[in-house]
Amino acid sequence: MSIKEILKSMEYGPAPEDSSVVQGWLDAHADGFGHFINGVFTAPGPGFEVHNPATGGVIACVTQGTTADVDAAVHAARKAQANWAKLSGHARARHLYAIARHVQQHARFLAVLESIDNGKPIRETRDIDVPLVARHFYHHAGWAEIAADELPGYAAHGVCGQVIPWNFPLLMLAWKIAPALAAGNTVVLKPAEYTPLTALAFAQVCAEAGLPAGVINIVTGDGATGAAITGHKGVDKVAFTGSTEVGKTIRRQIAGSGKALTLELGGKSPFVVFADADLDAAVEGVVDAIWFNQGQVCCAGARILVAEAVAARFESLLKARMAVLRVGDPLDKCTDMGAIVHPVQLDRIRALVAQGVAQGAVLHQGDAPEGCFYPPTIVTNVQPANVLSTEEIFGPVVTMTTFRSPTDAVELANNTRYGLAASIWSENVNLCLDIAAQVKAGVVWINCTNVFDAGAGFGGYRESGFGREGGREGMMAYLRRPAPTGTPAELPELQATPHGGGADAAIDRTAKLFVGGKQARPDSGYAYAVAGRKGAAGLAGLGNRKDIRNAVEAAGKVSGWASATGHNRAQVLYYLAENLSARANEFAARLESFGTKGATARAEVETAIRRCFWYAAQADKFDGAVHHTKSAHVTLAMPEPLGVMGVVCPTGVPLLGFISLVLPAIAMGNTVVAVPSQVHPLAATDLYQVLETSDIPAGVVNIITGPRDILAKTLAEHDGVAGMWYVGGRDGGAMVEVESAGNLKQTWTEFDGARDWSGADGQGRAFLHRATQIKNIWVPYGA
């Protein structure tokens, strides 16, 4: 076609990317790739073929990792970790800086290889993925340099086991390896079975850049290899990006092991378009939200929620834009959408779409060539219960649903078990920020979408996982404070029959449960004896599953506590301290009745009062940050409460232990269902009147007494609980982590008796970090 003809038709001509250098590299490894362990590649072993999604042709053979391979990689990482962690932050920063520079020098090679291996367009790998890879290593070189000053008292976990997905093979590698190395950890990483090649090339880049042997180890293989890494006894921290189902499996697999865990999982993100939005800009936003990387993006804006008043106009514009999308050869620079990563994924997309159509959905599709390609698709007449509205499709398929009011929009946006991201479009920034605060998502983009930067955290709420990657919060995920150690004591059997021990002459006090601001008798109808200095000190209600259910329901109904200002919550906690101080002698006497010596009892009460003051002071001072990210944006990192929290308190300091766990949770805006000391719960039940007279809203604190681990199990299983803190036995902690996998609630477990609750370890910002999750809000700013 001549230039004259092109100018008349304005059609795209071919613009192929030269792949000869990459092909030469692949040809040089025609015998296959081994693993990268301890700084060298192993000899190729039995394994599997890697295919080019766009052509279906075999491009390489890689080795299937065995348990022996994983053992060797973990051993190499363990051997290297001590020396790597001992390096100064500056020395580690130089290594990370060198990796970033070498990534840039090989940028075109890596971009072409990624397109061939994954099927995504070269424009995306060249202009987005590889530059972000370099950015992450530069950013974390900075963190290595300043971590000792900015995060004092923290240390590396040790060996990190990391498993990454196939949708962003090289970028996900950078998200995980860069902070791990900056913090002083070493790594054993498994790339996805479909897309292992850029990880192997990256290993060569690291060797070229002079990274010490064993600091990074790459083991290829399938899911069994990944399971061998995450479950390995020599791994101290696990990081996984992938499906929610596999994330839940990993949570159960490592429960009770003491391994740190971060999960970045699935999503079904809303793309909210209000009537006053710039519709043309929003249409381009949809292109970036769902047709970027063929929709194979965990945070893809797969659910368009559009104001009814502009829905017809928006749909017309979107269909017109979809009609001109170019689907085809990923190595053509004019291609908008490339190939689906594998025929298995293509079949899954087709099956879900067919199911959605059978449920009444109507498809509007563009064009796509034969092979492993799927056309860009808009789905209308889709109900909220349709499978296309509820399930993560992981393909270029977007649904459209209308709403009438902002309240409707929020309800529809949150009508999902996920909570990874959201995109909000309106010319009214006040409206955008209002909706951003209400949407349950870890990342919210305002008048933009799928914007990423190493300086801002990324991660989700609910079944989209927990933990963050990027920014300060992402760096902290690869650091730890020394954990308290100890041997938990066995709890005595509860005695629910009359103990016959007699009572003193005082008027009998009945210790009920505390649910929704009211005292309630236990559903079981039983009470159990509480041991004291001279026989039984009294009776406590024997709570059961129904009592926990009632308490969670009451905690979930509380409105206004989370949205109250930190100052207002502080005033309530100060008032709590005031009322507790007024009754200090009474609480000291209660502790003495358990057998605590007088001076010790008075010291415990005084420390509890001081702790009230400390968390009151923190309520309006534990705040977020403004991240420096891309130009024309400001990224707000906002700490938000988890929601309803289950708190299982320590045994030995019944008043102070309860205060030390409940107060940081409610100071951050959470509501709590607390299980006090099983042995001495009366110190907590005595607090009912203090809570009632301290302006704490009904339902913010709920107290269920009874068998610790039975009640803890019910809390951990409950999908209405978003976070779980447990202080108890080894088996109980493992049980809590297993049962919490149901809705992927965040957990914190440690041995009873390991922590000195009366000392500095009994309070701190670490408690507040665990009581919050970060929402990153991207706001247009400047030019």
LUMSEDO-872275 format. One record per atom (N, C-alpha, C): z negated, x, y negated. Coordinates in steps of 0.05 Angstrom, whole numbers, plus 5000, padded with zeros to 4 digits. Layout:
BEGIN
ZXY;...
END
This chain:
BEGIN
500050175024;500050005000;500050184975;501850124957;502050284932;499850214913;499450384892;497450334872;498150074857;500750044852;501649804838;500949544853;501349564879;500649324896;497649284897;496149504898;493249474898;492249344873;493349424850;492549314825;493249014822;495248934836;496048644836;494148484854;493548594878;491948434897;488948484893;488248714882;485448784879;483948794905;485348844927;484048864953;483049144957;480949164973;479949424980;481749564999;482149814995;483549975014;481550125031;482350265052;480450415069;479350655053;476750705058;475350925045;473651055066;474851185086;473251285108;471651535101;469251555113;467551785110;468251985132;468452235125;469052445144;466652485163;467052455188;464852485208;465252735225;467052915217;467753135235;465353325239;463753375218;461453555221;459453435241;458853185238;456953055257;458153055285;460652995287;461952985314;461753265327;462153475311;461853735322;459053795332;457053695318;454353725327;453853575353;454853335355;454653175379;456053315403;458453425397;459953565418;458453805428;457053935410;455454175418;453154105436;452453845436;450253755454;451353565474;453753615484;455053435503;453453425529;451853625535;450253625559;447753455557;447153375532;444853205528;442753335511;440853175502;438653275485;436053265501;434453475498;431753475509;429853375488;427253405493;425153345474;424653585456;423453535433;422653755415;419653775418;418653985432;415854025437;415054305431;412954335416;411954595408;414054775395;415654655378;417554815363;420154875375;420654795400;423154845414;424154595428;426654585434;427754365450;427554435479;426754235495;426654265523;429454235535;429854315559;432454275573;432853975577;435353885574;435853595578;435153515607;433953285609;433253175635;434452905639;433852775662;434852505667;434152315644;436052155636;435551985613;437451755611;438451705587;440151475582;442151545560;444251375559;446351415539;445651285513;446651395492;446451285465;449251205456;449450965446;452150855439;452450815409;454950845400;455650765372;455950465371;454250325357;454350035357;457049915347;458350065330;460849965318;463249985337;463150175356;465350215374;464550165403;462050175409;461150155437;461350405452;462450615440;462750875455;460251025457;460051195478;457751365483;457951605464;455751655449;455751875431;453852105439;452052045457;450152255465;448552155490;447252345503;445352275524;442752405517;440552265519;437952365513;436152335537;433952485537;432152505560;430052285559;429552165582;427451965585;424752115587;423052065567;420452195568;418652095590;417352285603;415452225625;412652265615;410752185631;407952235624;407352535622;408752705638;408452995636;409553095609;411752985600;412853055574;410952985552;409752745553;407852655533;405352835533;404452905557;402153085559;402753345546;405053455550;405853715539;405953695508;407053475498;407253435469;404553405456;402753245469;400053215458;398553475459;398853615481;397553885483;398454065460;401054075455;402154245434;401054165407;400953895402;399953795377;397053855374;395453835395;392653895393;392154185388;393654355401;393454645397;394054725368;396054595357;396954665330;395154535308;393754325315;392454165294;390254315279;388654465294;386354595281;387354785259;389354945265;390355135245;391754995222;393254775229;394654625208;392554505189;390454395199;388454265182;386954475166;386654725177;385254935162;386855045139;389455005139;391055095117;390154965091;390355105069;389754985044;391754755038;390854575021;392754355014;395254465002;395054674987;397354794975;399354904996;398255025017;399955135038;401454905052;400054695058;401354465071;403454345052;402754335026;404654225006;407254385006;407054645009;409554815009;411254745033;410054695056;411554625079;412954355075;411554155064;412753895060;414953915039;414554075019;416554114998;419054235011;418654425029;420954555042;422554355059;421054175073;422453975089;424053785070;422953705048;424353535029;426953675020;426753925013;429154075004;431254095025;430454145049;432354175071;433553905078;432053685076;433253425080;435353375059;434953445035;436953415014;439453585019;438953825029;441253995034;442953895057;441753745075;443253625098;443553325095;443453235070;443452945065;445952805076;448252915072;450752775081;450852785112;450053005124;450053015153;448152805165;445752775154;443852575164;444852295159;446152245136;447051975129;449351895149;451152075154;453352005172;452251965201;450452145209;449352115236;447851845239;446351775218;444851515219;446851285221;448951285207;450951065208;452251045236;452851275247;454151275274;452151175295;449651255292;447651195312;446650905310;446350815285;445050555280;446950335274;449350395262;451250185256;451150085227;449250185211;448950095183;451050235166;451850115144;453950225127;453150495115;455150675112;454650935101;453550915073;454250715058;453250685031;450250655031;449150525051;446250485053;444850735062;445850875082;444551115091;444751335070;447051345056;447551555036;445951515011;445851265002;444651204975;441851104976;440851015000;438150895001;436451045021;437251055046;435551155067;434851455063;436851625062;436351915061;434951995035;435851895012;434251964988;431351884989;430751655002;427951565005;426451755024;427851855044;426552045063;425652295047;427452405031;426652635015;424352564996;424552324984;422552244965;419752234978;419652135003;417052125016;415852405021;417552595028;416452865033;415652995007;417152954985;416253054959;413652924951;413552664953;411052514945;408652614960;408952654986;406652725002;406053025001;407953184992;407353464985;405253454962;405653274944;403653244922;400953154932;400952974951;398352884962;396953114977;398453284992;397253515005;395953694985;397253724962;396253904941;393553804930;393353544926;391053434910;389053274927;389553244953;387853064969;384853144968;384353404969;381553494968;380153404943;381653394920;380453304895;380353004893;382452864901;382652584898;381152424919;380952534943;379652394965;377652574979;375552654964;373552834975;371952704998;371152865017;369552765039;371252665062;373852655059;375552555081;376752785097;377352735122;378552945139;380752815155;382452985167;384652885184;383552755209;385052565220;384352445245;384552655268;386752805268;387352985290;390252965298;390652865322;393452825332;394252535329;396552495316;397552225311;399752155331;399551935344;401751835361;403251615346;405851655342;407351475325;409851375340;410351115338;412650995351;414050835329;416650885326;418250775304;420550605315;421650425299;423750235308;426550345302;428450175309;431250265307;432650175281;431350015265;432749915241;432950115218;430950285215;430950505195;429950755209;431450865227;430451075244;429351325229;430851425210;429951665196;427851595175;428251375161;426351295140;423651235151;423551085174;420951025186;419551275196;421151475205;420051735213;418651865189;420051855166;418851985142;416351835133;416451575134;414051415126;411551495142;411951575167;409751635184;409051935184;411052105186;410452385189;409452505163;410652435140;409852565115;406952535108;405752285109;402852275103;401152405124;402052385149;400452505171;400152805167;402352935160;402353225156;400753295131;401153135110;399753195085;396753195089;395853015106;392952985111;391753185130;393453345143;392553545161;392753475190;394053255196;394453165224;396953305236;397153305262;399653365275;400653115289;403253125298;404552875305;406052905332;405852685348;407652645370;409052375365;411652385360;413152145352;415252075373;415551815378;417651715395;419551545378;422051635375;424051455362;424951235380;426251035369;427150805385;429250895405;429350755427;431150825449;434050805440;434750605422;437450575413;438350785393;436450895378;437151065355;435451315353;435651495373;433951735372;435151975358;437651965349;439052215342;438152335316;437552175296;436752295271;433952415273;432252305291;429652435295;429952705307;431852735326;432352995338;433553195318;435353095301;436453255280;434353345260;432553155254;430253215236;428553445247;428153445274;426553655286;427853925281;430553935282;431954185276;431554255246;431554055229;431154105200;428354235196;426354125210;423654235208;423454525217;424854575240;424854855250;426255035230;428354935218;429855095198;428155145174;426454955167;424754975143;422255145148;421755225173;419555405180;416955265186;417055005194;414554865200;413354995225;410655045226;409455165250;409955005275;410155155297;410655025323;408354835330;409054605341;407054415350;406154215330;406754255304;405854075283;407353805286;409953825292;411553585298;412753605326;412453395341;413553385368;415053115371;417453125381;419152885384;419652845414;418852615425;419252555453;420952295454;423252315466;425052075468;424451925493;425151665493;424751505517;424651205509;423951045529;423850755525;420950665519;420450415524;417750305518;415550435534;416150515559;414150645575;413250905563;415051045551;414351305538;412651245514;413351035498;411650965476;408850885484;408650735506;405950655516;404350895525;405751095536;404351345544;403251495520;404651485498;403651615474;401351465461;401651205457;399551055443;397051045460;397251045486;394951035503;393751295512;394951515503;394151785511;391351845501;389651955518;386952015510;386752235489;388852395487;388852615467;389852535440;390552275436;391552185410;389152055395;388852125370;386652025354;387351795336;389851775328;390751555310;393551465319;393851205320;396451085329;397650935305;400250975301;401750835280;404250725294;404650465290;406850325304;408350145284;410950155284;412549965270;414449835290;414349565291;416049425311;415249135312;415649015335;415248735338;412248665339;411648425331;408848325332;407748325360;409448245379;408548235407;407648505417;409248715411;408548975420;406049075405;405849005379;403549085364;400948975376;401048725385;398648605398;398048745424;400148825438;399648965463;398249235458;399149375437;397949635431;395049595422;394549385406;391749325398;389949295422;390949155442;389349115467;389149375483;391349525484;391449765500;389349975491;389050005465;387250215456;384450115447;383949855452;381349745445;379049905458;377049965442;374750105452;375150405454;377450515448;378050795450;377150955426;376550815404;375850955379;378251055363;380651005373;383051095359;383450925333;384151055311;384950905287;387750785292;388250555279;390750415284;391850295259;394450325254;395850185234;398350055247;398949815239;401149665250;402849545228;405449595228;407349465210;409249315227;409049045226;410248875247;412348685234;412648455247;414848275239;414348125213;416347985205;416147825181;418047595180;417547405163;419347185158;419047115129;419947305112;419247305084;420747095068;419246955050;420446755033;421846885009;424046755000;425546834977;425646594959;423846584939;423346344923;424946354897;426646144893;428346124870;427545884853;426445924830;425645704813;428045614795;427745374784;430045254769;430945414746;429145574733;429945724710;430746004716;431146074742;431946344750;434846404741;435346654738;438146744734;439446724761;441046514765;442046454792;444046664802;445646774784;447446984792;445947234802;443847304787;442147534796;440747464822;439847224826;438447144850;440347154874;442947074869;444947094891;445247384900;445447574881;445547854889;443047944903;440747824894;438347884908;438447794937;439647564943;439947484971;441547684987;443747784975;445347984988;443648224997;441848314979;440048534985;437848455004;437048195003;434748105018;435348065048;437747955054;438247875082;440748005094;442648085077;445148205088;445148505087;443148615073;442648905074;441848985102;443049195113;442449285140;442849065161;444748885156;445448665174;443048485179;441148475161;438848305164;436748425183;437248665192;435448795211;433248945195;431748785181;429648885163;427148715166;424948835171;422448685177;421648515153;422248605129;421448455105;423848295093;425948255109;428248105099;427547835088;428747765065;428247495054;429747285069;428747225093;430247055112;429946755106;428146675088;427646395082;428046355052;430346245044;430746175016;429445915010;427645914991;426445664981;427345624952;429045424948;430345394922;429545124910;429145124884;428344884869;430544674873;429744434878;431544214884;433544174861;432744214836;434444164813;436844354812;436644594824;438944774823;439944844850;439044704871;439744774898;442744764903;444044554894;446944524899;448544754885;447844814860;449245024846;448745294860;446245344867;445545594880;447045624907;447145414922;448545424948;451445484944;452745364924;455545404919;456045694912;454345814894;454646094886;454246274910;452346214926;451646384949;453946384970;455046154975;457246134994;459646294983;460246274957;462446424946;461946724949;459546814944;458947094947;459047184976;458147024994;458247095022;461147125032;462946965021;465746965030;467147225025;466147385006;467547634999;466047885010;463947835026;462648065039;464448185059;464548455060;466248595079;464548695103;465248595126;463848665151;465748835168;464849075176;466549245192;465549525196;467349715195;466849995202;464550105184;462350185195;460150285179;460850545164;462750695173;463550935159;465650895138;466350645133;468050585110;466250535086;466750675064;464950655041;465150385027;467150225035;467449955023;466149735040;464949815062;463649615079;460949525068;460549265068;457949145060;456049115083;457049035106;455448995130;456649135153;455049285168;456049425191;455549275217;454949425238;454649315265;451749255271;451349055288;448649005299;448049235318;445549315319;444849575332;445549585361;445449355376;445949365405;446749085414;448349065435;449148805446;446748635453;444548755462;442148595468;441048445444;441048585421;440148465396;442148255387;444748305390;446748105383;446447855399;445947875425;445547645442;443047485433;440947625424;438547495415;439147325390;440547445371;441247295347;442847045354;444847075371;446546845378;444846635392;443046715409;441346515424;439546365404;438346505385;436546365366;438146175348;440546265340;442146095322;443045845338;443845875363;444645645379;442345455382;439945555386;437545385389;437045235362;437345375340;436945255314;438945035309;441445075316;443544865313;442944625330;441944675354;441144455372;438944285360;437344415342;435144275329;435944155302;438544155296;439544015273;440544185250;440344445252;441244625230;444244625228;445244675204;448144685199;448844965189;450845095202;451545365196;453845385176;453745585159;455845655141;456145965144;458546055153;458746335161;461146465148;460946725144;463146885135;464646985159;466147205155;467747315176;466547575187;467147635212;466347885225;468347955246;468848215250;470748305270;469548265298;471248305318;470348305346;468548545351;466948525371;465148735378;462248665372;460648875367;457748825362;457248765333;458548555323;458248475295;457448185294;456048105273;455347825270;455847755240;457147525235;457847455208;455447395191;455547435165;453447345147;453347035148;450846935150;450546655156;448446525138;449146285128;447246115113;446745875130;444245795133;443445555149;442245345130;443445115130;442344885115;441444665134;440144465122;439044245138;437144345159;435544545151;433644665169;430844575162;429444465181;426744365177;424744595180;422344565168;420344775171;419544845199;419844655218;419144705246;421544815262;423844825250;426244935264;425745225272;426745305295;426245575304;427345785285;429445705270;430545895250;428745925226;426945745222;424945765200;422445915209;421845915235;419346015244;419546295257;421746345271;422046595286;423546805271;422747055274;424147275262;426747325277;428947285264;431647305277;432547595278;431947745258;432748025255;435748055256;437047885241;439947885238;440647775211;443247765204;444147675177;444247375174;442047245180;441846955180;439646865161;440346705141;438346615122;438346315121;435946195120;435745905118;435345825089;436045575082;435645465056;434045205057;431845195042;430144955041;429544905011;429444655004;428844594976;425944524972;425044554947;422344474939;422444344912;420344184905;420344044879;418444164859;416144274868;414144374850;413244644859;411944804841;410845054849;408845034872;407344824873;405444784895;406944754921;409144604921;410844574945;411944854954;412845004934;413945274940;411845444954;409445444944;407345614956;406645524984;406545264988;405945165015;408045235035;410645215026;412845295044;412845595049;412345745028;412346035030;410246135050;407946005049;405746085067;405745945094;407745785099;407945645124;409245825146;407746035152;408746235171;406246385181;406446495205;404246655215;404446945206;406747005193;407047275182;406147295153;406247535142;405447575114;406247855104;408847925109;409648195102;410548215073;412448045064;413548065037;414347795027;414947785001;416047554988;417547644963;419547474955;421047534931;421147284914;420447314888;420147084870;422047114847;423646904841;425646914820;425146704799;424646784774;424346604752;424446764726;425446644704;425446774679;422646754666;420946594678;418146564668;416346754684;415746984672;414147184686;411347084692;410246914674;407646794680;407646634706;409746484709;410046324734;410246514758;411846724755;412246914777;409547034786;407947124766;405447244772;403447054784;403546804775;401846594786;402546554816;405046534822;405946494850;405346744867;405746974855;405147224869;402347234879;400447144863;397647144870;397046954893;398646744896;398046534916;399546584943;401646734942;403246784966;401746984984;401446925009;400047105028;402047315039;402347535024;404147745032;403148005021;403748215035;402848485027;404548605005;407048515002;408848614982;410148374969;410148364942;411448144928;413348274907;415948204909;417848294889;418448074869;418348134844;419047934823;421748004811;423647814814;426347844805;427748094816;426948164840;428248384855;427448344884;428548514901;427848484929;428548744944;427148794965;427549034982;427649294965;425749314946;425449554931;423149714942;423649974947;421650134961;421350404946;418950514948;418450774936;415950894950;415951154953;413751284967;411151254951;411351194925;408851174909;407450904912;408650714926;407350454929;406950394959;404750274965;404250204993;405949975003;406549975029;408049765042;406649685067;406249425071;404949325095;404249035091;403348905113;403048615112;400348505116;400248245115;397848085121;398347945148;396247835159;396347655182;397947795205;399847655218;401147765241;403447965234;403548035209;405348255201;403948525203;401448515212;400048765217;398048835195;396949085197;394949175177;395349475173;394349565150;394749835142;397149855123;397350065109;399550105089;400850375093;403450385086;404850635087;406050685059;405450925048;406250985020;403950955001;403951104979;401951074959;399251184968;397251144951;394551234958;393451104983;393950834986;392850695009;394150795035;396750875033;398150985057;397051255064;396351415045;395151675050;392451645063;390851455053;388251415065;388251325094;390451205102;390751115130;390751355149;391451595139;391551835156;389152015152;387151915138;384652055134;382351895144;380152025150;377751885160;375252015149;373151865148;370551975143;369152015170;367552225172;366152265198;364652015207;365151925231;363951675241;361151725251;359251545246;356551585258;356751555288;355051705302;355051705331;352251625340;352151515364;349551435376;350051285401;347851225414;347951075439;346750805435;348250585438;347150325432;345050245453;343050095444;340850005461;341649745475;340549695498;341049445512;339349225500;340548995497;339048765485;337548625507;335148525501;333648365521;334948095526;334347975549;335347705554;334047505536;335547315527;334447105510;332846905527;330546825516;328846635530;328946375516;330346175529;330745915516;328845705527;326845795543;324845605552;322245645536;320445455535;317945485520;316445735529;315645895510;314446155517;311346125521;310145915510;307345865515;305546075502;306546205481;304946425469;303046335447;303146085440;301345985418;302546055391;301245965370;302146005343;299746035325;300146135300;297946155282;297545885268;295745875249;294945625237;296845535215;298745705208;300645625186;302345395195;303445255175;305345035181;307845155194;308645025216;310845135231;313445125215;315045335217;317645345203;319845345224;321745165221;323945145239;326345295228;327245505243;329445665235;332045545246;333445395230;335945275239;338245465233;340645375239;343045515231;343745445202;345545595190;346245555162;349245535160;350345295156;353145245157;354045075133;355945165118;356945015095;354844955075;352845135071;350745095051;348544915060;348544835086;346444655096;345244775121;342644715125;341344795150;342144595172;342844695195;343844525217;342544605243;341944405260;340944465286;343244575304;342644755322;344844855339;345944645357;348544655362;349844455380;348644465408;347744695417;346644715444;344144555448;342644505426;340144365428;337844545437;338444815439;336444995449;335545185426;333145295430;332145515413;331045735431;331045975420;330046195437;327846345422;326146465438;323746605427;324546865414;323446915390;323847165376;321347335379;321747575390;319447745396;318147845370;315447855371;313947955348;311948165356;310348235337;308248445341;306148345361;305448085358;303447965376;304647725390;306347775409;307647555423;310047465407;310747205410;313047095397;312547055367;314447145350;314247105321;315346845312;316646695330;317846435323;320146375341;321646165334;323946075349;326346085331;328746145343;331246135329;333245965344;335045845330;337045675343;338945835361;339645715384;341445845403;344245745397;345645885379;348345805371;350345835393;352545675392;354545695412;357345685399;359345645416;362145645408;362645435386;361645205390;362044985370;360845055343;358445175344;357245255319;358945455303;360045645318;361845835305;364245695294;365345505309;367745365299;367045205274;364745085273;363944935249;363545125225;362445355230;361945545209;364545665198;366445725215;369045825206;370445615190;370345365199;371545145184;370345125156;367645145154;366345125129;367045355111;367245595122;368045835107;370845815097;372645695113;375445665106;375945465084;374045275081;374345065061;373445145033;372145375030;371045455004;373345504985;373245394962;375245434942;374045564917;375445744905;374445854880;372946114882;371746184905;370246424907;372046674905;374246674920;376146894920;377446934892;377946704879;379346724853;377346754830;374846744835;372846794814;373047084804;372447124779;372547394769;370447574782;370947834783;369048014793;366347994778;366547944752;364147914736;362447674745;363847454751;362347214760;361047254787;362447384805;361247444831;358847634827;359147824809;356948014804;354447874794;354847674777;352547534767;351047384789;352547284808;351247144831;349647344847;350847584852;349447774868;346947884854;347147914828;344747994813;342547784815;343347534814;341547304817;340247314844;341847374865;340847404892;338747614893;339247844880;337248064880;334647964866;334947824844;332647724829;330947544847;332247354861;330747164878;329547304902;330947504913;329847654936;327447814927;327647924903;325348084892;322847904888;323347654879;321047474874;319647404900;321047424923;319747364948;319547604966;319347844954;319348094968;316948104988;314648014979;312248034996;312647855021;313847625018;314347445040;316147575061;318247705051;320147835070;318948075083;317248225068;315948455081;314048355103;312648135097;310848025117;312447935142;314747825138;316447745161;317147985178;317948205165;318648445179;316248565194;313948545181;311448635194;310848475219;311548215218;310948045241;312548125266;314748275261;316448375283;315248635295;313348755280;312249005289;312949235271;314349185249;314949395230;312449465214;311949725210;309649805195;309949715166;307649675153;307649565126;309349715106;308949985104;310450145085;313450135091;314050145117;316950135125;318149865118;316649655123;317549385117;318149355087;316249445070;316649425042;318949585032;319349825045;321649995038;324349855045;324349715068;326849585076;327549355056;325549205047;326048995028;326949115002;325749324993;326449444967;329349564969;330049684991;332749784994;334749554994;334049335007;335849095007;336248994978;334248994962;334548904934;336349104919;335849364923;337649554909;340549524918;340849464943;343649424954;344949184941;343348974936;344548744921;345548834894;343949004880;344749094854;347349274856;347449444876;349749624879;352349474883;352249274901;354749114905;355348924882;353248834868;353748684844;355248864824;354349114822;355649294803;358549354811;359049364837;361749424846;363649184845;362648944843;364248704845;366448704824;365948804800;367948804779;368949084773;368449274790;369349554786;371049664808;371049524831;372849614853;375549484848;377249624834;379749504825;382149654836;384549564828;387049664839;388149894822;390749914822;392150134808;394850044799;396050184780;398750154773;400250394784;401950344803;403450564816;405850644799;406350904797;408850994784;410951014805;412850824804;414950814824;417750834811;419550664817;422250674807;422250604777;424350694763;424650624735;425150324733;424350214710;424649934703;422849754720;420849874733;418949714748;416149824743;414149644745;411449734747;410349594773;408949754789;408049644815;405049624814;404049384816;401149334814;399949324843;398049494848;396649504874;394049354870;393949104881;391748924876;390148894902;387548964902;385848914925;385248614927;385748494950;385148214954;383248184978;381647974978;379847935001;381447875027;380247935049;381547865075;381647565080;379447425071;379247135076;376547075089;376646945112;374146895127;373647135145;371247245142;370447475158;368147415177;368447515202;366247505221;364647755219;362047735216;360347975213;358047965233;357948155251;355848175271;354048405264;351548345257;349748535243;348248705263;347248935253;345649115270;343048995278;341849115298;339349005310;336849105296;336749365290;334149485283;333049435256;334849385236;333849325209;334849045202;333548845210;334648575210;335248465182;333648535162;334248445135;336348625122;335848885122;337549075109;340349085122;340449075148;342949075162;344648835155;343448605153;344848355145;345848385116;344148465098;344948505070;347148705067;346948925082;348849145079;351649075088;351948885106;354648805115;355648555100;353948365095;354848115083;355548155053;353948315039;354448345010;357048465003;357948695015;360548795007;362848605013;362548445034;364548245041;364848035020;362547925012;362647704992;363147814964;362348054958;362848174932;365848194927;367348224948;370248254945;371747984946;370147764949;371347494949;371847374976;370847504997;371147385024;368947175028;369347005048;367146835058;366446945086;363946885094;362847025117;361646835137;362046885163;360546775184;358947005197;356347005193;354747235201;353047175226;352947355244;351147345267;348947555262;346547475255;344447675248;343347805273;341547985269;340248125292;339447925313;340347965337;339647785359;336647795364;335448035361;332648065368;330847955347;331647995321;329847905299;331547755278;332547525285;334347375267;332847235244;330147205247;328647055227;328647185199;329147445198;329447565172;331847455157;333947385172;336347265160;335946965154;334646825173;334346535168;332446485145;330646675139;328946645116;330546665089;332946765091;334646795067;335946535059;335846325075;337246075068;336545985040;333945955035;333145855009;333846044987;333846304992;334646494972;337546464965;339246424986;342146374982;342546114966;341145914974;341445654961;340745654931;338745814924;337845824897;339146044880;341046174891;342346404877;345146344869;345946094869;348546004860;350846104878;350246174902;352346244921;353545984931;356145934927;357345674934;356945614964;356645364970;356445284998;358845375014;358245495037;360345595055;361145885052;360246005030;360846295026;359446465047;356946395053;355446535074;354546325094;355246365119;354446195141;353046375162;350846275173;349246435191;348846295218;349646415239;349346305266;347746505283;345446415292;343646585308;344246535337;343546735354;344046705382;345046955396;346246925419;347147155435;349347315421;348847555414;350647715398;353547725408;353847815433;356647865443;358147605449;356647395457;358047145462;359047025436;357447035415;358246935389;360447115377;360247375381;362247565371;364947505384;364947445410;367447395424;368847145412;367246945407;368346695395;369546755368;368146905352;369246985325;371747145328;371847335346;374147505350;376547345359;376147145375;378246975385;379346785365;377846715345;378446495327;380746585307;382946425307;385146495289;384546435260;382346295255;381646245227;380046475215;379446685231;377946915221;379947135216;379847255192;381847465184;380847745187;378247785189;377048045192;374548035208;373948245223;371648245241;370248505240;367648495232;365948735233;363848695255;363548895271;361748875294;360049125297;357449095297;355649315303;354149235329;354649385350;353449315375;354049515397;354549415421;354849595444;357749685448;358149875465;360849985471;362649775482;361749625502;363349415514;363949195494;361949125478;362348915458;364348995437;364349245428;366349335409;369149325421;369449405446;372149395458;373049105461;371148925468;371748645471;372748525445;371348595423;372148495396;374948585390;375648825395;378348925389;380448795406;379848745431;381748605449;382248325439;380048175435;380347895428;381547855399;381148055382;382248035355;385248065355;386448145377;389348175377;390847905375;389447685380;390747425380;392147375354;390847425331;392047385305;392147645289;391647875303;391648135291;389748165267;387348055271;385348085249;384548375248;383848465224;382848735220;380048755231;379448975245;376849005257;375449265248;372849265250;371249505246;368949485265;368849675284;366749665304;365349935305;362649935309;361250175314;358650115329;357450325340;355150295357;352650215341;351150035352;348549955340;346750205341;345350255319;343550475319;344750745310;347450755308;348751005301;348451065271;348350865254;348350905225;345550875214;344851045195;342351015181;342750825158;342050565162;342650355143;340950385118;338750535120;337050565096;337950785078;339750955087;340651185072;343351135058;344551355050;347051345036;349251225053;349151265079;351251155097;351150855098;349050735089;348750445090;350250285069;351450425050;353050295030;355250485021;357150375007;359250554996;361950404993;363750544980;366450424975;367950385001;367250535022;368650495047;368350205057;365950085052;365449815060;367349625044;367749685019;369449525002;372349545010;373249785017;375949825027;376449655051;374449655069;374849495094;374749195089;373649115067;373448825061;375848725045;377748905040;380048825023;382648915036;384848805026;387548895034;389148905008;391049095007;392449144982;395048984982;395448834959;397948704954;399448854932;401848954938;403449094918;405448904906;405248874880;406948684865;408848844847;411448824852;413448964837;414348784813;413848884789;414448724765;416448874748;418648744739;420448874720;419048974695;419749214687;418249334665;419949544651;420349524626;421849724611;424849714617;426149924609;429149924612;429950124634;
END
